Amino acid sequence: MKQISSLQNSLIKNLVQLQEKSKARKSSGLFLIEGKREVSLALIGAFKIETILFCLDFISEQEVINMVNNLDSIDIIEVSKEVYQKLAYRDTTEGLLAVAKSKPNKLEDLKLKENPLILIAEAPEKPGNIGALLRTADAANIDAVIIANPKSDLYNPNIIRSSVGCVFTNQIAVGSSEEIINFLKEKNIAIYSAILQEAKPYYTQNFKQATALVVGTEATGLSEIWRKKSTQNIIIPMEGEIDSMNVSVAAAILLFEAKRQRDYSI
């Protein structure tokens, strides 16, 4: 088994770049996963793991071997505590890192059922919000999440962390708003845009059909194309002084109403 104890090791320097720079992740097609649960979920989600790094100060060698026992062609490397802490993103850590290949996340690769329920988020900027949206989508067990006009790459360590690994449990695609609308129209999926103009209360709509629920940012909302191309614009009636709420909260309200209509037992 390989061992690395130097911060000057070329592999470690490359992994630091993967952790810190989106450009390095995009050019290499690789990213880092930290934590036992996250690595386990990536394996369940059929992500290809190329390398496992572990630190004996936090995890046993046998536990690592048990996790990857049935997988071929994975390099397993023991690293020193100093090296591990250089790579680890979280303060509370479990001694396990993986180098994985990113997925292309293309619209045409989505495998949708006959009557899908899809969440679309346009231009979410904050990794924490993206992570929360992915957790909500996983909790509702919907068919896909689509990010329109993404502002950051999906394999940003903050997204992996805030999603607690749900970036691996959801079907995810990215594209421009126009591309996504064309995709939905071709699939005969009704579009319900959460937008104030020309809108009806969300609970008055029929989400039993093939449905895409679309949310925008708290600051600017959805772009004009979603208002014009939607099947119906919808609102969440609010009785307080403010006129917006956290995007993941809004998404949860809409998704679980759709699940309720589809005879989901809460």
Salt bridges, closest charged atoms under 4 A:
GLU38 OE2 - ARG90 NH1 3.19
GLU63 OE2 - LYS36 NZ 3.11
ASP75 OD2 - LYS2 NZ 3.87
GLU94 OE1 - ARG90 NH2 3.67
ASP143 OD1 - LYS113 NZ 3.52
ASP153 OD1 - ARG25 NH2 2.88
GLU198 OE2 - ARG227 NH1 2.80
GLU224 OE2 - ARG227 NH2 2.32
GLU257 OE2 - ARG260 NH2 2.79
